């Protein structure tokens, strides 16, 4: 299997049929059909259901499309990296980050780095912590900004300052009467909206206080939690670094005073992996801060 074949395959999928793909690739339609046929023979499976006007993917085709896109993205990133200036003052920083990054983090690291290395460009991949770590191991990114807890095997980890969780809500007269901080006790009986990765942490923290949390919704993104809170459906428990998103949604919040609910942003890279000069310079800015 060649990269060229994967490019042909992805182009056919995106174009919807062989004819449109052949025009886009500037190759003859029969030649493209043969390339796809050869690919199917090599893999020993059909990749398309061929209709009169538009083709659709088989289950095997869906699997290949996901892998092919990753491989083509990796090829592109390799080509870009090889073209980068070795000094690190030019190039592309390929970095993955969780969505809940506060303005202070951007200002302290990205803004300062950009002022020093103004010709560096950025490819930012956003996702939840497991997705960022997967991108790191697949080679799509060089640096990940993630949040504890996560499995550290195979990773170099730089831990940032520990921060509390906050309770974000739209209208709740009970919570309004408190100052900046609350105890877990003040959340007894409240309909909680939590991020799935924090489920065990939240439940454990409540049970240590001999309280069974009233969990209304478990989801995969802090932004979803805040949408539910904004709709008045419950109280969202999110990291303090989500404060900018909280305020953007016109929500109120209280800091939860409980050490069990503290988490940390972390910078991760692969162990025994040679980083580009651009990535090395970025890490120096973080560790020297």
Secondary structure, 3 states (H helix, E strand, C coil): CCHHHHHHHHHHHHHCCHHHHHHHHCCCHHHHHHHHHHHHHHHCCCCEEECCCCEEECHHHHHHHHHHHHHHHHHHHHHHHHHCCCCCCEEEEEEEECCCCCHHHHHHHHHHHHHHCCEEEEEEEECCHHHHHHHHHHCCCCEEEEECCCCCCCEEEEEEEEECEEEEECCCHHHHCCCCEECHHHHCCCCEEEEHHHHHHHHHHHHHCCCCCCEEEEECCHHHHHHHHHCCCCEEEEEHHHHHHHHHCCCEEEEECCHHHCEEEEEEEECCCCCCHHHHHHHHHHHCC
